[in-house]
Amino acid sequence: MTVSLPLVAVLGIIAWAAIKFLGIRLWVAVVIALFGFYLAHSFLAPAIDDSTRNGVDIVNGTHT
């Protein structure tokens, strides 16, 4: 049986847990999210995307 979760859902759960249990303030999480949107439109976006995909492939065991 395979369970599939989108990466954004996993990151959302981690962010919620950090705010709830680690005491990270909401405005800090918002600033980090906005920084992510900024990075998505920069020259680093392809490298970040490739690294994320490779990391997910390694975790899933599909990396060749």
DSSP file (Angstrom, degrees, kcal/mol; ACC not computed):
  #  RESIDUE AA STRUCTURE BP1 BP2  ACC     N-H-->O    O-->H-N    N-H-->O    O-->H-N    TCO  KAPPA ALPHA  PHI   PSI    X-CA   Y-CA   Z-CA
    1    1 A M              0   0    0      0, 0.0     2,-0.5     0, 0.0     0, 0.0   0.000 360.0 360.0 360.0 130.7    0.0    0.0    0.0
    2    2 A T        -     0   0    0      2,-0.0     2,-0.5     0, 0.0     0, 0.0  -0.904 360.0-161.2-111.9 133.4    1.4    3.4   -1.0
    3    3 A V        -     0   0    0     -2,-0.5     2,-0.5     2,-0.0     0, 0.0  -0.957   8.5-161.1-112.7 130.2    0.5    6.6    0.6
    4    4 A S        +     0   0    0     -2,-0.5    -2,-0.0     2,-0.0     0, 0.0  -0.949  10.6 177.9-116.7 125.3    1.2    9.8   -1.3
    5    5 A L        -     0   0    0     -2,-0.5     2,-0.1     4,-0.0    -2,-0.0  -0.987  31.3-118.8-123.2 132.5    1.4   13.2    0.4
    6    6 A P    >>  -     0   0    0      0, 0.0     4,-1.7     0, 0.0     3,-0.6  -0.418  22.6-125.3 -65.3 144.7    2.2   16.5   -1.4
    7    7 A L  H 3> S+     0   0    0      1,-0.3     4,-2.6     2,-0.2     5,-0.2   0.852 110.4  58.8 -60.1 -35.4    5.4   18.1   -0.2
    8    8 A V  H 3> S+     0   0    0      1,-0.2     4,-2.0     2,-0.2    -1,-0.3   0.850 104.0  51.6 -65.5 -32.4    3.5   21.3    0.5
    9    9 A A  H <> S+     0   0    0     -3,-0.6     4,-2.2     2,-0.2    -1,-0.2   0.911 110.3  48.3 -68.7 -41.7    1.2   19.5    2.9
   10   10 A V  H  X S+     0   0    0     -4,-1.7     4,-2.2     1,-0.2    -2,-0.2   0.927 113.1  47.3 -63.4 -44.7    4.2   18.0    4.8
   11   11 A L  H  X S+     0   0    0     -4,-2.6     4,-2.4     1,-0.2    -1,-0.2   0.862 110.1  53.8 -65.6 -35.0    5.8   21.4    5.0
   12   12 A G  H  X S+     0   0    0     -4,-2.0     4,-2.5    -5,-0.2    -1,-0.2   0.896 108.6  48.6 -64.5 -40.4    2.5   23.0    6.1
   13   13 A I  H  X S+     0   0    0     -4,-2.2     4,-2.5     2,-0.2    -2,-0.2   0.903 111.5  49.8 -66.1 -40.8    2.3   20.4    8.9
   14   14 A I  H  X S+     0   0    0     -4,-2.2     4,-2.3     2,-0.2    -2,-0.2   0.913 111.6  48.6 -63.3 -42.3    5.8   21.1   10.0
   15   15 A A  H  X S+     0   0    0     -4,-2.4     4,-2.2     2,-0.2    -2,-0.2   0.916 111.6  49.3 -64.0 -42.7    5.2   24.9   10.0
   16   16 A W  H  X S+     0   0    0     -4,-2.5     4,-2.7     1,-0.2    -2,-0.2   0.926 112.1  48.3 -61.4 -44.6    2.0   24.4   12.0
   17   17 A A  H  X>S+     0   0    0     -4,-2.5     4,-3.2     1,-0.2     5,-0.8   0.883 109.9  52.3 -64.4 -38.3    3.8   22.2   14.5
   18   18 A A  H  X5S+     0   0    0     -4,-2.3     6,-1.8     3,-0.2     4,-0.9   0.904 113.5  43.4 -64.9 -40.4    6.7   24.8   14.8
   19   19 A I  H  <5S+     0   0    0     -4,-2.2     4,-0.4     4,-0.2    -2,-0.2   0.917 121.3  40.5 -68.9 -42.8    4.2   27.6   15.5
   20   20 A K  H  <5S+     0   0    0     -4,-2.7    -2,-0.2    -5,-0.2    -3,-0.2   0.929 131.3  18.4 -73.6 -47.7    2.2   25.5   18.0
   21   21 A F  H  <5S+     0   0    0     -4,-3.2    -3,-0.2    -5,-0.2    -2,-0.1   0.733 125.4  45.8-104.9 -25.7    4.8   23.6   19.9
   22   22 A L  S  <<S-     0   0    0     -4,-0.9    -3,-0.2    -5,-0.8    -4,-0.1   0.536 100.8-121.3 -97.5  -6.8    8.2   25.4   19.4
   23   23 A G        +     0   0    0     -4,-0.4     2,-0.3    -5,-0.3    -4,-0.2   0.703  51.2 161.7  77.5  19.1    6.8   28.9   20.0
   24   24 A I        -     0   0    0     -6,-1.8    -1,-0.3    -9,-0.1    -2,-0.1  -0.570  41.8-116.6 -72.2 133.6    7.8   30.3   16.6
   25   25 A R    >>  -     0   0    0     -2,-0.3     4,-1.6     1,-0.1     3,-0.6  -0.374  12.7-123.0 -74.4 150.8    5.8   33.4   16.0
   26   26 A L  H 3> S+     0   0    0      1,-0.2     4,-2.2     2,-0.2     5,-0.2   0.869 110.3  57.2 -60.5 -39.4    3.3   33.6   13.1
   27   27 A W  H 3> S+     0   0    0      1,-0.2     4,-2.2     2,-0.2    -1,-0.2   0.833 103.9  53.9 -65.6 -30.4    5.0   36.6   11.6
   28   28 A V  H <> S+     0   0    0     -3,-0.6     4,-2.3     2,-0.2    -1,-0.2   0.917 108.7  48.6 -67.4 -42.4    8.3   34.7   11.4
   29   29 A A  H  X S+     0   0    0     -4,-1.6     4,-2.2     1,-0.2    -2,-0.2   0.878 111.1  50.8 -63.6 -37.8    6.6   31.9    9.5
   30   30 A V  H  X S+     0   0    0     -4,-2.2     4,-2.6     2,-0.2    -2,-0.2   0.912 109.5  50.0 -66.8 -42.5    5.0   34.5    7.1
   31   31 A V  H  X S+     0   0    0     -4,-2.2     4,-2.2     1,-0.2    -2,-0.2   0.911 111.0  49.5 -62.4 -41.9    8.4   36.1    6.5
   32   32 A I  H  X S+     0   0    0     -4,-2.3     4,-1.8     2,-0.2    -1,-0.2   0.905 111.0  49.7 -64.3 -41.4    9.9   32.7    5.7
   33   33 A A  H  X S+     0   0    0     -4,-2.2     4,-1.8     2,-0.2    -2,-0.2   0.913 110.7  49.4 -63.7 -42.6    7.1   31.9    3.3
   34   34 A L  H  X S+     0   0    0     -4,-2.6     4,-2.1     1,-0.2    -2,-0.2   0.877 108.0  54.1 -64.1 -37.0    7.5   35.2    1.5
   35   35 A F  H  X S+     0   0    0     -4,-2.2     4,-2.5     1,-0.2    -1,-0.2   0.876 105.6  54.5 -62.8 -37.0   11.2   34.6    1.2
   36   36 A G  H  X S+     0   0    0     -4,-1.8     4,-1.7     2,-0.2    -2,-0.2   0.905 107.4  49.0 -62.4 -42.1   10.3   31.3   -0.4
   37   37 A F  H  X S+     0   0    0     -4,-1.8     4,-0.6     2,-0.2    -1,-0.2   0.882 110.5  51.7 -64.4 -37.5    8.2   33.1   -3.0
   38   38 A Y  H >< S+     0   0    0     -4,-2.1     3,-1.1     1,-0.2    -2,-0.2   0.926 109.6  49.0 -63.8 -44.7   11.0   35.5   -3.6
   39   39 A L  H >< S+     0   0    0     -4,-2.5     3,-1.7     1,-0.2     6,-0.3   0.826 101.1  64.8 -64.3 -31.1   13.5   32.6   -4.1
   40   40 A A  H 3< S+     0   0    0     -4,-1.7    -1,-0.2     1,-0.3    -2,-0.2   0.735 105.7  44.5 -65.3 -21.2   11.0   30.9   -6.6
   41   41 A H  T << S+     0   0    0     -3,-1.1    -1,-0.3    -4,-0.6    -2,-0.2   0.199 101.2  89.0-107.1  14.6   11.5   33.9   -8.9
   42   42 A S  S X  S-     0   0    0     -3,-1.7     3,-1.3     1,-0.0    -3,-0.0  -0.473  94.2 -98.6-104.3 178.2   15.2   34.1   -8.6
   43   43 A F  T 3  S+     0   0    0      1,-0.2     4,-0.4    -2,-0.2    -4,-0.1   0.625 118.7  65.9 -70.9 -12.4   18.1   32.4  -10.6
   44   44 A L  T 3> S+     0   0    0     -5,-0.2     4,-2.5     1,-0.2    -1,-0.2   0.588  74.8  91.9 -83.0 -11.3   18.3   29.9   -7.7
   45   45 A A  H <> S+     0   0    0     -3,-1.3     4,-2.6    -6,-0.3     5,-0.2   0.884  83.5  48.9 -56.3 -46.5   14.9   28.4   -8.4
   46   46 A P  H  > S+     0   0    0      0, 0.0     4,-2.6     0, 0.0    -1,-0.2   0.908 113.2  47.8 -62.1 -39.1   16.0   25.6  -10.8
   47   47 A A  H  > S+     0   0    0     -4,-0.4     4,-2.3     2,-0.2    -2,-0.2   0.902 113.1  47.8 -67.1 -40.2   18.8   24.5   -8.4
   48   48 A I  H  X S+     0   0    0     -4,-2.5     4,-2.4     2,-0.2    -1,-0.2   0.912 112.8  49.3 -65.7 -42.1   16.4   24.5   -5.5
   49   49 A D  H  X S+     0   0    0     -4,-2.6     4,-2.5    -5,-0.2    -2,-0.2   0.925 112.4  46.9 -63.0 -46.1   13.8   22.5   -7.5
   50   50 A D  H  X S+     0   0    0     -4,-2.6     4,-2.5     1,-0.2    -2,-0.2   0.907 113.0  49.3 -63.3 -42.1   16.3   19.9   -8.7
   51   51 A S  H  X S+     0   0    0     -4,-2.3     4,-2.4     2,-0.2    -2,-0.2   0.906 111.8  48.5 -64.3 -41.7   17.7   19.5   -5.1
   52   52 A T  H  X S+     0   0    0     -4,-2.4     4,-2.4     2,-0.2    -2,-0.2   0.927 112.3  48.2 -64.4 -45.0   14.2   19.1   -3.7
   53   53 A R  H  X S+     0   0    0     -4,-2.5     4,-2.3     1,-0.2    -2,-0.2   0.901 112.4  49.0 -63.4 -40.6   13.3   16.5   -6.4
   54   54 A N  H  X S+     0   0    0     -4,-2.5     4,-2.3     2,-0.2    -1,-0.2   0.903 110.9  50.6 -64.9 -40.7   16.5   14.6   -5.8
   55   55 A G  H  X S+     0   0    0     -4,-2.4     4,-2.2     2,-0.2    -2,-0.2   0.906 111.4  47.2 -62.9 -42.4   15.9   14.6   -2.0
   56   56 A V  H  X S+     0   0    0     -4,-2.4     4,-2.5     2,-0.2    -1,-0.2   0.892 111.0  52.4 -66.6 -39.6   12.4   13.3   -2.4
   57   57 A D  H  X>S+     0   0    0     -4,-2.3     5,-2.3     2,-0.2     4,-0.9   0.897 109.5  49.3 -63.2 -39.5   13.6   10.6   -4.8
   58   58 A I  H ><5S+     0   0    0     -4,-2.3     3,-0.5     2,-0.2    -2,-0.2   0.925 111.8  48.0 -64.8 -44.4   16.2    9.5   -2.3
   59   59 A V  H 3<5S+     0   0    0     -4,-2.2    -2,-0.2     1,-0.2    -1,-0.2   0.896 114.2  47.0 -63.2 -39.6   13.7    9.3    0.5
   60   60 A N  H 3<5S-     0   0    0     -4,-2.5    -1,-0.2    -5,-0.2    -2,-0.2   0.617 111.3-122.5 -77.5 -12.2   11.3    7.4   -1.8
   61   61 A G  T <<5S+     0   0    0     -4,-0.9    -3,-0.2    -3,-0.5    -4,-0.1   0.707  82.5 112.3  79.1  19.5   14.1    5.0   -2.9
   62   62 A T      < +     0   0    0     -5,-2.3     2,-0.3    -6,-0.2    -4,-0.2   0.290  37.5 122.1-106.3   8.7   13.6    5.8   -6.6
   63   63 A H              0   0    0     -6,-0.9    -9,-0.0     1,-0.1    -8,-0.0  -0.565 360.0 360.0 -75.3 129.4   16.9    7.6   -7.0
   64   64 A T              0   0    0     -2,-0.3    -1,-0.1     0, 0.0    -6,-0.0   0.420 360.0 360.0-108.9 360.0   19.0    6.0   -9.8
